[in-house]
């Protein structure tokens, strides 16, 4: 009997903790009842979901084959449950707004307004702009180093960090590409790819900061410095993908790597006589202020613009200035090495 009571107590305790970790929106009984009803009828008020007439594979429940959902719509992976959650969320938020209540999260996310099936259209647009800025910065750096700066006698650039910046550009563009995909449609796969890409970018950015700040040019020394950081980042990515997608842990890891490299660049900008150190200062200070938007979370304005979207907006001019500093750094180092060779 005592054992049964203990099991009941533990079950009740676990359910309480489950409620504590659930978002306020999906814990709302009115919202839950709405979703259950929608899955049966396919409608929430006047809004009806076409996906409730299809199976998860896009095959119609009743009807001939030519009524199947088109392929160009299936890639979004919307189904009856996700559509019902969306329409019930909007309906519930309208009711809450009428009585003066503030928006709450549903299943861990703020109530965003979809546009043509895209979950967070503003974040998608700003992520795409960041991707374009990274591509523009990389191409301008490539042209500058290969066509405007002199080469060594062996036809290699004088700038010792050229290859590292090319790798950085690949990581950066990859990260922003998956950011576009993830904000378009949040599913388990796109979420993991977005998080993993961001961690990989931050990890390599930290490696690059250490190598440049401490002027590590010897290949063996670079390997010794990079190996522990590569091992740490790889382990963390494997943990997120293969064991548990721990949002709290991932936030701590990302913030730690981001703050550490900002400190490195800030200290270096303070002690170096680099002619473009003011650009570095702007990027460091701007990056630190922008990071606060990732910590300070607030509901999306009119269902579109939240703190994360504003963070995406701030990184666009910072990216332009960052690649401008990289070009200046390549010219500065090339000039210094040519003078030293003479």
C-alpha positions, 0 to 999 in steps of 0.5 A: 500500500505504501509503495502504491502511495509513493508511486502515485505521489511521484506521478503527481509530482512529475505531472506538476513539473511537466506543467511548470515546464509547459508554456502558459498558452498550451497549458490553457484548457480553453486552447486545448479544448479548441485544438481537440475540437478542431482535429475532429471538425477541421475548423476553428470558427470560420477558419478551416484547415485543408490539411485536415482532409489529408493524411500526413503523407498528403494523401486525401482521406476521402477522394480520388488521387488527383485531389492529393496535396501538391508537392510544393505545399507538402515541403512545409510539412503543415498537417491537421494538428499544426494548423489547428494549433495555429488557428486556435492560438490566434483565436485564443489570443484575440479573446485574451486581448479583449479582456486586456491580457498580454500574449503568452507562448504556445509550445515554447514560441510566441504567437506569430502571424504566418504569411503564405505558410511562413511562420516568422516572415520578418525573421526569414527576410532579415536572415536572408539579408544577413546571408546576402551581406555575408556573401557580399563581404566574402566576395569583396574580401576574395577580390581584394586579396586576390586582385588588389594586394601583392602576392608572395613569390610563390603566388600565395597571399601575404595575409596569413589568415586568408584561408581562415576567413574563407572558412569563416565565410562558409560557416557564416553563410551556412548558419544564415541559410539554415536560419532562413529555413528554420524561421520558415518552418520550425520542425525538429530537423530544421531546429537542430540544423539551425542550432548546430550551424550557429554553434559551429559558427560561434566555435570557429569564430572563437578559434579565429579570434584566438589565432588573430589576436595572439598572432598565431601563424605557425601551422602546428601551433594553430592545430594545438590551439584549435583542437580543444575548441574543435573537440568541445564544439563537436561534442556539444553539437553531437549532444544536441543532435543525438542526446538532448536538445537542451535549450538552456545549456545551448544558450549558455554555451553560445553566450560563453563563446560569444562573450569570450571572443568579444572580450578578446577582440575588445582587449586587442583593439585597446592595445593594438595600433591597428588603423581600423580598430575603430571599426572593431570597437563598433562591432564589439560594442554593437555585438554586445548590445545586440546580444542583449536582445537574445536575452531580453525576450518580448512578444512580437509586435503585431505578431511579426517583430520580436526581440530575435527579429530585431537581433537579426536586423542589428547584425546586418550593418555589423556584418558589413562593417566586420568584413570591411575591417577584415579587408583593412586587416589584410591590407595592414598585414600585407603592408607590414610584411612587405616592409619587413621583407625589405 
